[in-house]
Amino acid sequence: MSQIHDECGVFGIFAPEKQDVARTAYYALFALQHRGQESAGIVVNDDGVFTSHKDAGLVNDVFTEDVLARLGEGNMAVGHVRYSTTGTGGRENAQPIVVNHLKGNMALAHNGNLVNAYELRTELESRGSIFHSTTDSEVISYIITMERVRSGSIEQAVLGAMDKLKGAYSLVLMSPSKLIAARDPHGFHPLCIGERDGAYIVASESCALDAIGARFEREIEPGEMVVFTKNGVVSDRSHCGRAKSLCVFEYLYIARPDSVIDGCSVHEARKQAGAFLAKKYKIDADVVVGVPDSGLDAAFGYAQASGIPYGIGFIKNKYIGRTFIAPAQKTREDRVKIKLNVLTSAIRGKRVILVDDSIVRGTTCGRIVKLLRDAGAKEVHMISSAPPFRYPCYYGTDIDSQENLIAWHHTEEEIAKIIGADSVGYLDLNDVRFLTGGNGEGFCTACFSGEYPTEKPVMTEKDRFERFKRHISENPKFQNKE
């Protein structure tokens, strides 16, 4: 129920024989819909001929039966669902990006944010490149295309581009004869490989493999590039070796609970977060409830560890997307009212422990607390299964400044008063490193700690490319004086 803007979801399939890859991608994107609800797209490759469709909206709205029929059969496809962590929403920024260049075609789908996108784009535009969108992804497509023109193969072009790209990227791209998947050397976001009847599958999460009946094979390693062709699978690990920095929020919020990342169940990781919270906050209460959907698993873990009964506190409207998807704050607030309704019989007269995935700006949390108060809750103790958000994220979650982060400005006691709760608590930063039962290494926790695994970007705003265009258009230096 967080107000954090989400990731994107990518998908690719390479089949030995022609089949309905468009429909396979369609079902997989349904499973990845939680990663992006602004736009969706699929590109089908039929013996080197690309057919594409993308538009703003949910998967079910963008792809009708007629559209899927027009996409037709093929032996490869790439798909994407998007939420705008860089650039505005809308069709112009929908993916996959299709490029027709000197040596053929390319379709690219990208999840993540680059920290040097602004510098790369400025350099490209100074050389005459013309951009049609305001995304990091188009910058990546330009870099790969430039490398492809002067290299002997598409995989060499991708490796050359990886030398220049800094930050977070999980890529799936398609040439006329190859499907390629690549992950940034830090491994900020997941990317996995599956297999179904001889076809190779690449997806952001394992839940997409389950949705299409594919068998999970393995994770793509940070810095690894995998090439799928009719001759088999080739892996290049020349960019591997850096310290891994998987976004820990993949476990806490972004990924679906039925997904498995790096061998660990997302559901179990969230339950562990709840257990850590129960050990830290020994609250005398009558019931533990979670905020649907990503707060439920942690609430269950808290209840198990504390012995306090777990209850269903909210009924969720199944036909509305994640609250933060609405870009305007007023719209977000309106959606809270129709998204959740309190199960009054489970709440009235009780001391409630309310578990959510995070407390970011505080507005949504405040409205949820009020829902419980209005339903007759005697006490409401708000617990976050994430540590306090105090720093911007530059790698894909849309926290681009500290200005609106409530934990940056206020103590737990102050936040409790602001949102109307009796108390507020957070997961300890030391505990978050051990959610998966490992040694506490390999996670990016920069949004909690301020310790970044890469350099910081020059411009951090989500609309940095729109700002740049406005600067150019308004600066007299660049005006046409004829």
N, C-alpha and C positions, 0 to 999 in steps of 0.2 A: 504493500500500500504506500510505498515510498513515493516521493516526488522527484526521484532521480530519473533523468532521461536515460533510456536504455541503449543497448547495443544494437547490432544488426545480426542477421543470420545468413549464412552462406551455405550453398549446396552444389554438388556436382556429381554427375554420373558418367561413366565410360562403359559402354556395353559392347560385347563382341559382335553382336548382330543387331540389326535395326529393330527397334521396338518403340513402344509408346513412352519415351523418356520424358515427354512433357507432363504426362499425368503422374509419373513417378515423382518428378520435381514438385508438382502441385501438392501431392500428399505430404511430401517432406517439408515443404514450406508451411503447411498447416501446423505441423509439429513444432516448427520454429517461430510461429506467429508471435509468441510472447517476447521475442527479441526485437521486434519492430512491427509497428502497426500503421506507419504513415504511407508506405508504398510497397509494392511487390513487383517482381519481374522474373521472366524465364526466357532464356535463349536456347533454341534447339539447333543442333548441328546435324545435318543430313548430307553426308559425304562432302563436307566442306561448304555447304550452303547454309547460311545462318538465317533463322527465322526467329524474330523476337517479339515479345509483348511485355510492356511494363506500364504501370500507371499508379496514381495515388489511390490509397485505400487498402482494405484488408484483402487477404488472399482470395477469399470467396467472392469478393466484389470485383476484383481485377480480372479473375479468370472464370469466365462463363464456359459453358459447354461448347459454344461456337468458337470461342478463342482457343480452347484446347484443341479442337478439331483443326483449326487453321495452323496451329503450330506443328501439327502432324508428328510423324514418327522420325526417328533418327538414332544414331548410335551414341550421341553425347548431348548433355544439357547442363546448363549452369543456371542457378536460381538464387534469388536474394529477397529478403524482407528487411525493411529499413526503418530506423528511427534516426532523426537528424541530430547527431552529436556535433557535426560540422555542417554549416550551410542550412538553408531553409528546407522545409518540406515541399512536397509537390512533385509533379511528373518530371520536371526538368532535372531533378536530382535523384530520380529513381534509378535503380540498378537492376541487372548488370549493364555495364558500359560496353558498347560495341564500337570497335575501332576498325576501319578499313585502311590499311596502310600499304606501303610499297611491296611488301612481301606476303600479303594476305590479310586475313581477318583475325580479330581477337575479341573475345568477350570476357569481361572481368567482373568479379564480385568481391567486395572487400568489407571486412569487419575490423574496426579499430580507428585510431587517430594517430597521425604522424605528428612529431614535435618539430619537424623542419619543413612542413608543407608550405608555409608562407614563403620561406626563402626559395624553395624549389619552384614554386609557382611564379614568384617575382622574376627569377632568372629565366624561366621558360617564356614568360610574356615579353621580357626584354629582347628575346630572340625572335619574336614574331608569333609565338603560339597563341591560338585563340581558344578560350575556354567557354564551354556552353553551360557549365554548372558551377556550383560553389562548394564542391566537396573535395576532400583529400583524395578520394578515389580516382577522380579524373587526373589529378597530379600523378598518381601512381601509373595510370594507363599511359600518360605521356612519356614518363621515364622509361617504362618497359618498351614502348614503341620506338623511342629513340635508340635504345640499346638493340632492339631487334633489327633495325635497318642496317646496323654495322656489325652484326654478329651472325654466326652461321646457323643458329637454331633458336627457337623460342625459349628453350630452357637456359641457354647461355644468356639470353636477354634478361630473363628473370633473375639469374644470379648476379648479373651486372647491376640490375636495378636495386637488388638487396644491399649492394655496397653503398648506395646513395640514400636509401630510405632509413629514417630514424624514427623510432617510436613503435606503435602497436599496429600490426597488420596480420590478419589471417586471410589469405587470398585463395580463391579458386578461379582459374582462368582457362580458357579454351581456345586452341588454335584449330585450323581445319582438320588436323589429324591427332592432336594430343590434348589431354586434360592434365593440368598442372595444379598442384596445391602447395602453398608455401606459408610458413609461419615465421614471424619475426624472431630474432635471436634471443629475446627475453621471454618469449612465449606468453605474452600478456593475456591472450584469449585462446580458448580451446579450438582444436580442429582435429577431427578423427577420421579414420578410414574404416569402411565396411565392405562387405561382399554379399552379392545376391545372384545366384545362378550364373556365375562367371562374370558378372558386372561389378565394377569397382565403384564405390560410393565415397564421397567426401562430404562431411557435414560439420557444422559448428558444434552440435551436441549429439550424443548417442541416442536421444529420444527420437530424432529424425530417422535413424537407422531402424529403430523398432517399428516406426509407423509404416515403413515400406517393406518390412519383412527381411531386412538385411542383417547379416551377422557382424557384430563388432569385431574388428581385427586389431586395431591399435590406435594410439594417439600419434599424431604427427609431432615430432620433437621440435622444441624451440630452435629456430634457425635451419630447419630441414626443408628441402624441396623434394617433392615426390612427383614423378612423371609417369602417366598412364598412357600406354600406346597398345596397338594390336600385338606388339611383340612382348608385352609384359610390363612390369613395374620397375622403375629405377629410382633409387634414392640418392640424393646428394646432401651430405652433412658438412659441407665446407664452411658454412656459417654457424655451425653449432659450437658450443663450448662456453658461452657466456653464462653468468649466474641467472638462473630461472627466476622470473618475476610474474607468475600467474596472478591475475587480478583476483584477490580473495573474495571480492563481491560476486564473482561468478557462483561461488558456493552459497553465499548469504542471501542473494536476491535474484541475480540475472537468470541463471540456468533453471530449467525445470527440475523439480525434485526427483523425477524418475530418470534423470540423466546420470551418467557416471563420467567423472572427469579425473584423469590421472589415476584411475583405479579406485577412486573413492566415490561412493554414492552421495549425491547432493543431499538427499533426504537424511542420511545418517550424519552428515556434517552439520546440518541445521539442528538436528536433535542434540548433537554434542554441544552446540552453542547454547541451547536451552539448559543443558545440564551444567555448563559452566556458570550460567546466570543464576541457577538455583543455589549453587554453592556460594556465590558472591552475595546474593540478596536473599536473606532468610526472612521472608515477609509472612506475617500472619494473615492469611486470606482464606476465602471459601472456595474460589474457583479460579482456574487459569484458562484464559481464552486467547486465541490468536487472531490477528487481522488477516483475512484471506487475501492472497493465497500464500504468499511467501513467509508469513508469520506463523502459520499453522504448525509446521514441523518443529520449530524452536519452542513453541508453546507446549507441544506434546512432550518434548524433551525436558522442559522445565517441570511439568507435572509429574513425569516419571521419577525424576531425581528428587523432587521435594515431597512427594506423597500427597500434594494438594490435588483434588480432582480436576481433570481436564473437562472443559465444557465447550459447547458450541455457542458462541456468543453472538455471531452475526450470520445472517443469511445474505449471500451474495447474488446479485443479479448476474446471470451467466452471459448476458447479451450486451455487455458493455466492457470496453477494453480497460487496460491499466489506467489508473487515475491520471498519472502525469502525462499521458499521451496528448491530452488537450494542452496546447501551448500557452493559452492565456490563463492566468491565475483564477479569474472569475469563473471560467469554464471548468477548471479543475475542481473548484469548490462546489459548483452545481452538480458535478458528476459524483462527488462523494455522497450527496444526498440520495441519489437514485441507485448508487452501486451497492450500498450496504444498508441493511435494516437489522436492528437489534432483536434478538430472540428474548423478549422481555421476561418470560417465565424463568429463564436461566440466569437472569441478571438482577432482578428486583430484590432489594434488601441485602445484597451480598457484597462482600469485599472482593474486588476483582483485580487479578493480575493480568494486565493487558500486554501481550507480546507482539511487537511488530519488527519488521526487518531492519528498520533504521528510523532515525529522527533527523531530518535534514533541515528544512526551513521552519517546521513546527506548525504550519497552518493546517495541514491535513490531520496531523496528530490531534490538534486541538479540537477539530470538528468531530473526530472519532470519540475522543473522551467525552465530549458533550452529548453524543448519542447515548453513551452508557449512563451518564448522569440523568438524562431525560427519561431513561428507561427504569430509573430507580436504584441504580448502583449506590451502595453505601460508601464505598471507597473505590478509587481507581488508581492503581499503581502501574505506571507506564514503563515497560522494560524493552530496550532495543537489543536485538541480537547482533548488532554491529557496534563497534566503538563510536565515539563522537566524530562526526565529520567536521574537520577543522581546516582542511586544505583543498585546493582545486585538484581535479583529476585531468590529466592531459592525454589519457590513453583510450577514452571511449565512453566513460560515463559522463554525463553532461553537468559536471560541477566545475564551471569555468572561473569562479571567483569566490572569495571568502565572504563577500558582502552579505549574502543572504543565508549563511550557515549559522544556525542558531547557537550551536555549541562553540563557535568561535567568539561569540559576544557574551555568553551567559553561562553561569554555573548550573549544575543539575537542579539545585533548589530554585533558582530563578526560572529555569525552563519549566519546572513543575507548575509554578504559579502562572506562567504565561499560557500553558496549554490546559490548565485547570485540573491537573492531576494531583493526587496526594503525595506522590513521589515519582522520581524518574531515575532510571538506572541504565547503564550501558555495559556491553560486553567489554572485558578488559583486553587491551591491546596484546598483552602477552598470551592470553588464551586464544585469540583469533588465529595465531600462528600454528596452533595444534588441533585445529578442527578436524583434520583428516587423519589424525593419529600418527603423523610423521614426526620429524625432528624440528619442526618449526621453521624450516628454510624453504625458499622457493616461491614465496608469495610477495606480491606488491601490496603494501599497505600505506602507500604514500598519502592517500586522502585522509588517513587517520593520523599519521606520524609526521608528514611533511618531508620524509626521506625518499627522494625520487631516484629510480634506477637509471634514468637518462638525464640529459640536459633539459632545461625547461624551454618551451617554445617562446619565440620573440613576441608573438601575438597569441593571446589565449582565448579571446572571445569566440563563442560559437559562430557568430556572423562575421568573422574576421575578413573573409573575402568580399562580403557585401560592403563592409566598412572601407576596404581598400578601393573598391570601385567608386564609392561615394566620394572618397578623398580625391581621386583622379578627376571625377566629373566636376567637383566644386573648386578645384585648385586652378587659379588663373594661369598658372604656368603651363597647364595642359590644354587650355582653351584654344579653339580654332580662331585665329585673329584675322582671317581673310574677310 
